[in-house]
Amino acid sequence: MRAVICTAYGPPDVLKLQEVEKPVPKASDLLIQVYASAVHSGDRRMRALDVPAAGKLPMRLVVGWKAPRQPILGVVLAGEVVATGSRVKDFKVGDRVYALTGMRFGGYAEYACIKENKCVEQMPRNASFAEAASLPFGGTTVLHFFRKLNLEQAKTILIYGASGAVGSIAVQIAKQYGLHVTGICSGRNAELVTRLGADVVVDYTKPGYDASLTRYDAVFDASGKVDKRTARQHVGPNGAFRSVAGQGVARALKKDLTLLNEWFEAGQIKAVIDTVYSLDDIVAAHRYVDSGQKHGNVIVSVADDHG
């Protein structure tokens, strides 16, 4: 099968399209023909070895010395089950599924195996493979940190990085919680963030933009690039602040995919896709994401999308 191999740590050019052995499913595995993946922060950071330290161990000892121990990157995938292991109970051949593979990676390949008890679920019935691939990374990340924000009593939320892969779905999910949303993004993405449901949009490229912000019941940094002291100044009494950077790894849960399905099928959330690249153009896809110019998700089309 064709797969993109991360041959070393470094810039996008270290990614090479090669022929490799097709994986064989174990007893609890699904073998998935992959139609779509994406370029997310986990892929970029592993490629560049820009990953958090694991205790006192050098990261190369943990993830691989000269190149990633899991050389096929891609933290998300969407595709069709083509074989199942002997112990699989909840899926069958022909099921259209999507998954967050996390540190197991594997999305940049024509086939991938994932255990049925991991973060894999039936795709929304009305989603294309590209749309499905855009949901699990941002969606599960947002739901993880929103649980930490204790939003039950909240009425207002401030979202930094509201146009990114995480922020664009954070705006939509916040509206499902019934919150008044203030989204911060660049001016060129203001219209998008408004369409996603933000009640107020603030352009961070304008001098003194921070002065227009008040205090909020919850403040969420979806980009991981915000000065935390500045952000915490906007947390109201009994409010909370969470950031995707430096506050633990988001725990991906299968039940979160089920919830995302319900919302997507009901039209309450939608996929936000900037650009779709072919697997052959994976280097260009990573270069574009590295540029910091994208909004929403950059999708990798591994094979033709059959709807």
C-alpha positions as CSV (number, residue, x, y, z in Angstrom):
1,M,0.0,0.0,0.0
2,R,1.0,3.6,-0.4
3,A,1.9,5.6,2.8
4,V,3.7,8.7,3.8
5,I,6.7,8.0,5.9
6,C,8.4,10.5,8.2
7,T,12.0,9.7,7.4
8,A,13.6,12.1,10.0
9,Y,12.7,15.0,12.2
10,G,12.6,18.3,10.4
11,P,10.7,20.4,7.9
12,P,7.9,19.0,5.7
13,D,10.4,17.7,3.1
14,V,11.2,14.8,5.5
15,L,7.8,13.3,4.5
16,K,8.2,10.7,1.7
17,L,5.5,8.7,-0.1
18,Q,6.5,5.1,-0.2
19,E,5.2,1.6,-0.8
20,V,4.9,-0.3,2.6
21,E,3.3,-3.5,3.8
22,K,-0.4,-3.4,4.3
23,P,-1.3,-3.9,8.0
24,V,-2.9,-7.2,9.2
25,P,-5.7,-6.8,11.8
26,K,-5.3,-8.5,15.1
27,A,-8.2,-10.1,17.0
28,S,-9.7,-6.8,18.3
29,D,-8.7,-4.7,15.3
30,L,-10.6,-3.0,12.4
31,L,-8.8,-2.8,9.1
32,I,-9.9,0.5,7.6
33,Q,-9.4,1.6,4.0
34,V,-8.5,5.3,4.6
35,Y,-10.2,7.9,2.4
36,A,-9.3,11.0,4.3
37,S,-6.9,12.3,7.1
38,A,-5.8,15.8,8.1
39,V,-2.7,17.8,9.1
40,H,-3.0,18.7,12.8
41,S,-0.7,20.0,15.5
42,G,0.1,16.5,16.6
43,D,1.4,15.6,13.2
44,R,3.4,18.8,12.8
45,R,4.9,18.6,16.2
46,M,6.0,14.9,15.8
47,R,7.4,15.6,12.4
48,A,9.5,18.5,13.8
49,L,10.2,16.8,17.2
50,D,8.4,19.8,18.9
51,V,6.7,17.7,21.5
52,P,6.5,18.1,25.3
53,A,9.1,16.3,27.3
54,A,8.2,13.0,29.0
55,G,9.4,13.6,32.5
56,K,13.2,13.8,32.5
57,L,13.7,11.5,29.5
58,P,14.9,13.1,26.2
59,M,12.0,12.9,23.8
60,R,14.1,11.0,21.2
61,L,14.2,8.1,23.7
62,V,10.4,8.1,23.9
63,V,9.3,8.6,20.3
64,G,12.3,7.5,18.3
65,W,15.9,8.7,18.1
66,K,16.4,9.5,14.4
67,A,12.8,9.5,13.2
68,P,9.4,8.7,14.8
69,R,9.0,5.2,16.0
70,Q,5.5,5.4,14.4
71,P,6.7,6.7,11.0
72,I,3.2,6.9,9.4
73,L,1.8,10.2,10.8
74,G,-1.9,11.2,10.7
75,V,-3.7,11.5,14.0
76,V,-7.2,11.3,12.4
77,L,-8.7,9.2,9.7
78,A,-12.0,8.5,8.0
79,G,-12.7,5.5,5.8
80,E,-14.4,2.1,5.4
81,V,-14.0,-1.1,7.4
82,V,-12.7,-3.8,5.0
83,A,-11.8,-6.5,7.5
84,T,-12.3,-7.2,11.2
85,G,-10.5,-9.3,13.8
86,S,-12.1,-12.4,15.2
87,R,-13.1,-10.7,18.5
88,V,-14.7,-7.5,17.0
89,K,-18.3,-7.2,18.0
90,D,-19.5,-3.7,17.3
91,F,-18.3,-3.1,13.7
92,K,-18.7,-5.0,10.4
93,V,-17.2,-4.9,6.9
94,G,-18.7,-1.9,5.0
95,D,-19.1,0.4,8.0
96,R,-18.1,4.0,7.4
97,V,-16.0,5.1,10.4
98,Y,-13.8,7.9,11.6
99,A,-11.2,7.8,14.4
100,L,-8.8,9.8,16.4
101,T,-5.6,7.6,16.4
102,G,-3.6,10.0,18.6
103,M,0.0,8.9,19.2
104,R,-0.6,5.7,17.3
105,F,-0.9,7.9,14.2
106,G,-1.4,5.9,10.9
107,G,-3.8,8.2,9.0
108,Y,-1.4,9.0,6.1
109,A,-1.8,5.6,4.5
110,E,-4.2,3.7,2.3
111,Y,-5.0,1.2,5.1
112,A,-4.8,1.4,8.9
113,C,-5.7,-0.8,11.9
114,I,-7.3,0.4,15.0
115,K,-8.7,-1.5,18.0
116,E,-12.5,-1.3,18.2
117,N,-12.4,-0.1,21.9
118,K,-10.3,3.0,21.0
119,C,-11.7,6.3,19.8
120,V,-13.4,5.1,16.6
121,E,-17.1,5.4,15.8
122,Q,-19.5,5.2,12.9
123,M,-19.3,8.4,10.8
124,P,-22.2,10.8,10.8
125,R,-24.6,9.5,8.1
126,N,-24.7,12.8,6.2
127,A,-20.9,13.4,6.3
128,S,-18.4,13.0,3.5
129,F,-15.1,11.3,4.4
130,A,-13.4,14.7,4.3
131,E,-16.0,16.3,6.6
132,A,-15.8,13.3,9.0
133,A,-12.0,13.7,9.1
134,S,-12.4,17.3,10.2
135,L,-14.4,16.5,13.3
136,P,-12.5,14.2,15.8
137,F,-9.4,16.2,16.6
138,G,-11.0,19.5,17.3
139,G,-14.2,18.0,18.6
140,T,-12.7,15.7,21.2
141,T,-10.2,18.4,22.2
142,V,-12.9,20.9,22.8
143,L,-15.2,18.5,24.8
144,H,-12.2,17.6,27.0
145,F,-11.3,21.1,27.9
146,F,-15.0,22.3,28.2
147,R,-15.5,19.6,30.8
148,K,-12.6,21.2,32.7
149,L,-14.2,24.6,32.4
150,N,-17.4,23.4,34.3
151,L,-19.7,25.2,32.0
152,E,-23.0,24.2,33.7
153,Q,-23.3,27.7,35.4
154,A,-21.6,29.7,32.7
155,K,-23.3,32.1,30.4
156,T,-20.4,33.7,28.5
157,I,-17.2,32.4,27.0
158,L,-14.1,34.0,25.3
159,I,-12.4,31.8,22.7
160,Y,-8.9,32.7,21.5
161,G,-8.0,31.3,18.1
162,A,-11.6,31.0,17.1
163,S,-10.9,30.2,13.4
164,G,-8.5,27.3,13.8
165,A,-9.2,23.5,13.7
166,V,-10.0,23.5,17.5
167,G,-11.4,27.1,17.8
168,S,-13.8,26.8,14.9
169,I,-15.6,23.8,16.4
170,A,-15.2,25.3,19.9
171,V,-17.4,28.2,18.8
172,Q,-20.1,25.8,17.5
173,I,-20.0,23.6,20.6
174,A,-20.2,26.6,22.9
175,K,-23.4,27.5,21.2
176,Q,-24.7,24.0,21.9
177,Y,-24.1,24.8,25.6
178,G,-26.2,28.0,25.2
179,L,-23.3,30.3,25.7
180,H,-22.8,33.9,24.5
181,V,-19.5,33.5,22.5
182,T,-16.8,36.1,21.9
183,G,-14.3,34.8,19.4
184,I,-10.9,36.2,18.8
185,C,-9.3,35.7,15.3
186,S,-7.7,37.7,12.5
187,G,-9.9,40.1,10.6
188,R,-9.8,38.0,7.4
189,N,-11.6,35.2,9.3
190,A,-14.1,37.3,11.2
191,E,-17.0,36.5,8.7
192,L,-16.3,32.8,9.1
193,V,-16.4,32.9,12.9
194,T,-19.6,35.0,12.8
195,R,-21.2,32.4,10.5
196,L,-20.2,29.6,13.0
197,G,-22.2,31.4,15.7
198,A,-20.0,33.8,17.5
199,D,-22.0,36.7,19.0
200,V,-19.0,39.0,19.1
201,V,-15.8,38.7,17.0
202,V,-12.6,40.6,17.9
203,D,-9.7,41.1,15.5
204,Y,-6.5,40.4,17.3
205,T,-4.4,42.1,14.6
206,K,-5.8,45.5,15.6
207,P,-3.7,47.5,18.1
208,G,-5.2,47.4,21.6
209,Y,-7.7,44.7,20.7
210,D,-7.5,43.4,24.3
211,A,-8.9,46.6,25.7
212,S,-12.3,45.8,24.2
213,L,-12.6,42.5,26.1
214,T,-14.4,42.4,29.4
215,R,-14.7,39.4,31.8
216,Y,-16.2,36.1,31.0
217,D,-17.4,33.0,32.9
218,A,-15.0,30.9,30.8
219,V,-11.9,31.7,28.8
220,F,-10.6,29.0,26.4
221,D,-7.3,29.3,24.4
222,A,-7.9,27.1,21.4
223,S,-4.6,28.1,19.8
224,G,-2.0,27.5,22.6
225,K,-0.3,30.8,21.6
226,V,-1.9,33.2,24.1
227,D,-0.1,34.8,27.0
228,K,-1.8,33.0,29.9
229,R,-1.4,36.0,32.3
230,T,-3.2,38.2,29.8
231,A,-5.9,35.7,29.2
232,R,-6.6,35.1,32.9
233,Q,-7.3,38.8,33.4
234,H,-10.5,38.2,31.5
235,V,-11.8,35.5,33.7
236,G,-14.7,36.7,35.8
237,P,-15.5,35.8,39.4
238,N,-15.9,32.0,39.8
239,G,-14.8,31.6,36.2
240,A,-12.1,29.4,34.7
241,F,-9.4,29.4,32.1
242,R,-8.1,26.5,30.0
243,S,-5.6,26.3,27.2
244,V,-4.7,23.5,24.8
245,A,-1.0,24.2,25.6
246,G,0.6,23.3,28.9
247,Q,-2.6,22.0,30.6
248,G,-2.4,18.3,29.9
249,V,-3.2,16.2,26.9
250,A,-6.8,16.1,25.8
251,R,-8.4,12.7,26.5
252,A,-10.2,11.4,23.5
253,L,-13.4,9.4,24.3
254,K,-15.6,7.3,22.1
255,K,-18.7,8.9,23.6
256,D,-17.5,12.3,22.3
257,L,-17.6,11.0,18.7
258,T,-21.1,9.8,19.4
259,L,-22.1,13.3,20.5
260,L,-20.4,14.9,17.6
261,N,-22.4,12.6,15.3
262,E,-25.6,13.7,16.9
263,W,-24.8,17.3,16.5
264,F,-23.6,17.0,12.9
265,E,-26.5,14.9,11.7
266,A,-28.9,17.5,13.2
267,G,-27.1,20.3,11.4
268,Q,-26.0,21.9,14.7
269,I,-22.3,21.8,13.9
270,K,-20.6,21.7,10.5
271,A,-17.2,20.8,9.2
272,V,-14.8,23.7,8.6
273,I,-12.4,22.8,5.8
274,D,-9.8,25.2,4.4
275,T,-8.1,23.1,1.8
276,V,-8.0,19.5,0.6
277,Y,-4.6,18.1,-0.5
278,S,-3.9,14.7,-2.1
279,L,-1.6,12.3,-0.4
280,D,0.9,13.0,-3.1
281,D,0.9,16.6,-2.0
282,I,1.5,15.9,1.7
283,V,4.6,18.1,1.8
284,A,2.7,21.1,0.4
285,A,-0.1,20.4,3.0
286,H,2.4,20.5,5.9
287,R,4.1,23.6,4.4
288,Y,0.7,25.4,4.3
289,V,-0.2,24.5,7.9
290,D,3.3,25.6,9.0
291,S,2.7,29.0,7.4
292,G,0.0,29.8,10.0
293,Q,-2.4,31.0,7.3
294,K,-5.0,28.3,7.5
295,H,-8.5,28.4,9.0
296,G,-10.3,25.3,10.2
297,N,-8.9,22.0,8.9
298,V,-6.5,21.0,6.2
299,I,-7.6,17.7,4.9
300,V,-5.5,15.0,3.2
301,S,-7.4,13.0,0.6
302,V,-5.9,9.5,0.7
303,A,-8.2,8.0,-1.9
304,D,-11.3,9.1,-3.8
305,D,-14.1,10.2,-1.5
306,H,-17.1,7.9,-2.3
307,G,-19.5,10.2,-0.4
